[in-house]
Amino acid sequence: MAYDSSDAELAAVERWIDPATGKPNYSRFTEHNLEERTLAAVELYRDAHYPNIKNAAAALEVPYYRVYGRHKGRQPISHNGGQLAVLTPTEDQALLIWAHRQVMCGHHIQIRRHRLHVKRYSELLVAIRRSRSAGPAVT
């Protein structure tokens, strides 16, 4: 069976639009379903159910630039990581040991020194991970 663009449109419309009313399947527009509504708006726009992003965003009550960003390929903030990245238990334990050692030696833990230590430690971990993933050198 050949793939037809109407099949994809029906799938998106069946998934996100109520056939009886022709409106989105959401009874409430809350923060809890904002990301799901955003994805629905992007998918319905891509499948040409809505003529433009503005109409898709308005129908699902999602901010326009949020839908536009997802359409352009931006990730949600929750997937960024960055400064909010969680350390592994081993890394967390190593930082706690360092902080405890600083306190026991009579040093105050200043935020600047802590950040410097975290930066150096994370650079070391990245180097170790790279060397492990590279495998043995071929000569």
N, C-alpha and C positions, 0 to 999 in steps of 0.2 A: 504494500500500500504506500503510495507516494505521500510525502509530507506536504500538507497544504497550510497556508498561512491562516486560513479560517479555523483550522483545528486548534492552533495555539490561542487564537482569539477566544474561541469557545471555552477553552480550558481556563483562561484568566477570568473571563466573565463569569463562568460557572463557579469559580472559586471565590471571587470577591463580590459579586453582584447578586442580589436576591432577584430571582426571576419574576416573582409576583409583583414587586414594587418597582424594580429597575434601579433601586438605590443600593448603596453599599451594605454589606451584611453586619454592620456594627450598630448595636443598639445604643451604645454609649461611646463617646469620644473622650478617652481619659489618657493620662500620662502612661498608664500601664500598657495600653495597646498602640502607643504612638509609633513605635518602630515598625510594628506589623502594618499599620495603616500607611506608613511611608513606603514600605516595600510594595504594598498593594497599589498605591498611586503610581509608582514607577512602572510596575508591570502592566497596569491597565493603559498607561500612556504608551508604552512600547508596543503594546498589542493593538494600538489605534482605537481603543474604546473611547478615549477622550482625545479631542483634536490637539490640545496643547497641555503643557505642564501646569499652567495656571488653573485650568478647569479641573484637572485631576487633583491638584492640591486643595482646591476649594470644595470639591465634592466630598473628600475624605477628611476635611478640616485639619490639614497638615500645613505647616509653614511652607511657602513657595520655595524658598532657598534650600530648605531641607530636601525636598523632592528633587530639585534641580541638582543639588550636590550628589545625591545617590544616583541620579541618572548619569552624571558625569563620571561616576566610579569612586566617589569618596566613601570612606568607611565611616561608620558611626564612631563617636567619641569613645564609647566603651571598648572598642577594639584597638585603640591607639597604643595602649601600654605606656611607653615613655617613662615619665617620672613616677607613674602609678604602678609600674611593673612590680609584681610580687616576687620576692626572693625565694629561692628554694630553701627548704629547712636547713641545709648545710650552710648556705651563704648567710642566712639569718643567724645561725649559731655562731659563725665566725665573727660577725659584726658585734654580737653580744659579748663574746669573749674579749674582743679588742676594747670595747667600752668598759667592761669590768676591770680589765688590766689598767686602763687609764685612771679609773677612779681609785683603785687599790694603790697605785703609785703616787697618788696625791695630785694628779693633773685634773683640771676641769675639762669637761668635754665641751668644747666650743663648736658651734655649728659649722664654722669654717673648716676646722680640722676634721670634723666628722664627714663633711662632704668630700674633702680631699681624700680621706681614707676610702670612702665608698667608691669614688671615681677610680682610684688606683686599684682597688680590689676588683672592681668590675672589669677594668682593662686586663688584669691578670687572668680573670676567668674567661674572657673572650679569647685571649691568646691560647689558653689551655684547651678550650673547646675546638678552636681552629686546628691546633696541632693534632688533636685526637681524631678529628674528622678527616684530616689530610691523609692519615695512615702512614705507613713506613715509606721512606724515600726510596725511589727506584734508582739504582746506580748502574 
